[in-house]
Amino acid sequence: MPKPTKEERLAHDTMQREEIHEIRMRNMRAVNDVIEQSEKVHPDHQKEYMPGNAGDVHPEERVYPEHDKIIEWMMDLVGGSIEAGRECMHAREILDDVISDLHQLRNALATPEQYHEKGLL
């Protein structure tokens, strides 16, 4: 099998960067959807930023999506990060991105106790 030319490698790298950008944008849209839902629930509430992590959703503003929607968001975040970084990042860097994204998503969601209090479990 012949080696790819410099132009073919450059085209491939450019395409990968565009795909990575699109996957990251999709991941951010999923997180932003959660945050926007929270803002609709409590539009006048002053946000309290949680130190030490990426979450900026006040505990009272957390959202209550259905189980399947949370699973969908988690799969998008994990799968997107893996696919985006597979060719250009070390696995540890991908893992760090996944943990960070999931941490931010978790902070935007209501806790199981909050679901229970609202009768949603």
C-alpha positions in Angstrom: 0.0 0.0 0.0 1.5 3.3 -1.0 2.2 6.0 1.6 -0.1 9.0 1.6 1.2 12.1 0.0 1.8 15.2 2.0 -1.3 16.8 0.6 -3.4 13.7 1.5 -2.1 13.7 5.1 -2.8 17.5 5.3 -6.4 17.0 4.0 -6.9 14.1 6.4 -5.6 16.2 9.4 -7.8 19.1 8.4 -10.9 16.9 8.1 -10.1 15.4 11.5 -9.8 18.8 13.1 -13.2 19.8 11.6 -14.8 16.6 12.9 -13.2 17.2 16.4 -14.6 20.7 16.4 -18.1 19.5 15.4 -18.1 16.8 18.1 -17.0 19.3 20.8 -19.6 21.8 19.7 -22.3 19.0 19.9 -21.0 18.2 23.4 -21.2 21.8 24.5 -24.7 22.2 23.1 -25.8 19.2 25.2 -24.4 20.8 28.4 -25.9 24.2 27.4 -29.3 22.6 26.9 -29.3 21.5 30.5 -28.2 24.9 31.7 -30.8 26.7 29.6 -33.5 24.4 30.9 -32.4 25.4 34.4 -32.6 29.1 33.6 -36.2 28.6 32.3 -37.2 27.0 35.6 -35.7 29.8 37.8 -35.2 32.8 35.5 -34.8 35.4 38.4 -32.6 33.3 40.7 -29.1 34.6 41.3 -26.6 31.9 40.2 -24.2 30.6 42.8 -21.0 29.4 41.3 -19.6 26.2 42.7 -15.9 26.5 43.4 -13.5 23.9 42.2 -15.5 22.6 39.2 -17.1 23.7 36.0 -20.7 23.7 37.2 -22.4 27.0 37.5 -25.9 25.9 38.1 -27.4 26.8 41.5 -28.6 23.6 43.3 -32.2 25.0 43.3 -32.0 25.6 39.5 -31.0 22.1 38.5 -33.1 20.5 35.9 -35.1 17.2 35.9 -34.8 15.6 32.5 -36.1 12.1 31.9 -33.8 9.1 32.4 -33.4 8.5 28.7 -32.4 12.1 28.0 -29.6 12.0 30.6 -28.3 8.7 29.1 -28.4 10.3 25.7 -26.4 13.3 26.9 -23.9 11.1 28.7 -23.3 9.0 25.6 -22.9 12.1 23.4 -20.3 13.5 25.8 -18.3 10.3 26.2 -18.5 9.1 22.7 -17.9 12.6 21.3 -14.8 13.1 23.4 -13.4 9.7 22.5 -14.0 10.2 18.8 -12.7 13.7 18.8 -9.5 12.9 20.6 -8.8 9.4 19.3 -6.2 10.4 16.7 -4.8 13.6 18.2 -4.8 13.1 22.0 -3.4 10.7 24.6 -6.1 8.5 26.2 -5.4 10.2 29.5 -6.2 13.6 28.0 -9.5 12.2 26.6 -10.3 10.8 30.0 -9.7 14.2 31.6 -12.1 15.8 29.0 -14.8 13.2 29.6 -14.6 13.6 33.4 -14.7 17.3 33.1 -17.7 17.2 30.7 -19.6 14.7 32.9 -18.8 16.7 36.0 -20.3 19.8 34.5 -23.4 17.9 33.3 -23.9 16.3 36.7 -23.8 19.7 38.4 -26.6 20.9 36.1 -28.9 18.0 36.9 -31.0 17.5 40.0 -29.9 15.0 42.5 -31.7 11.7 43.1 -33.0 13.2 46.4 -34.4 16.2 44.5 -36.1 13.9 42.0 -37.6 11.9 44.9 -38.9 15.1 46.6 -40.7 16.1 43.4 -42.1 12.6 43.0 -40.2 12.0 39.8 -38.6 8.7 40.7 
